[in-house]
Amino acid sequence: LAEKQFVPFDTVRFESAIWNMVPVPGKPILIIELRNDLTRNVSFSAFDYSNQEFLWREVVLPEKWWVTLLGATGDVVRIKVFESSDNPDKTSFLNIILNSGELVSTTESFAALPDE
């Protein structure tokens, strides 16, 4: 049985810089945070390296810059939104559904992602 090779990211082109990547526990998926300093936009992508294809690519949130990737569970990607650029303690959280890339707001305060 031949193993599939991982697609090196130098063969995948993005218009923005890769800022952060986190694996989804128990799944062959990487979540990628992309930042474009010129346009001040952040986007997120999900790459399935077993199939060598994107589940979804360059999803942009309503807040275009003051966001960061926190992590992922088996079902969702957790995003932290900074509500004020003057006060980093004022935050909210969003989830992106892993399989679809659909954005879902959440009012839960962030707790550590469970180990899977």
MOTAMO-V359217 format. One record per run of one state. SS is the DSSP state (@ for helix, = for strand, . for the rest). FROM is the first residue (numbers start at 1). LEN is the number of residues. Records with the same first field share a line. If there is no record, write none. Layout:
SS = FROM-LEN, FROM-LEN
This chain:
. = 1-8, 12-5, 24-5, 37-4, 49-4, 61-6, 73-3, 83-8, 98-5, 107-10
@ = 9-3
= = 17-7, 29-8, 41-8, 53-8, 67-6, 76-7, 91-7, 103-4
